[in-house]
Amino acid sequence: LAITQPYPLIEDCLKMTYLSYAQRSKFGTASNVTSVLPTLTFMGNCIVELYTLDYASAYQHAFIYIRQLALHLRTALMKHTPESLAAVYCWQYIHCLKLWVAVLSASQKKTDSLDESSSKL
C-alpha cells in the first residue's frame, strides 16, 4: 500500500510505524517477554521491509531517529543524572537500537544483492 499510493503516504507510514514500535517497545521488559516480544518482532520485521522500499525517504527518517538515540546516549554519558541514565538504560532504547541495526543490515544486504546482479550483466 505504501508504494502504490502517492509520495507522501510512504513518509507517513515510515514515521507512524516507527513511533508505534517505539511506544510498544516501552512495555517489552524481561518480565513480560512472552507476550510482547512476538509483537515487537513482527512489528520490527514489517518496519524493516518498509524502510527498504524507498531509500530516499528511509534515509531521512533513519537519520533523525538514530541521531535522537545518539543524543540520548551522549546526554547520559555527559550528565550522569538518574534521568539521563534511565533514558538509555531501558528496554525501549535497546529495542529501538535493535530495530535500527536490523534496518541497516537489511538495506546493506539488499544493495549488495543488487550490486551482484548488476555485475553479472
URSULSUL-V363584 format. One record per helix or strand. SS is the DSSP state (A for helix, B for strand). FROM is the first residue (numbers start at 1). TO is the last residue. If there is no record, write none. Layout:
ss & from & to
SS & FROM & TO
SS & FROM & TO
This chain:
ss & from & to
A & 8 & 25
A & 30 & 51
A & 55 & 79
A & 82 & 88
A & 91 & 120
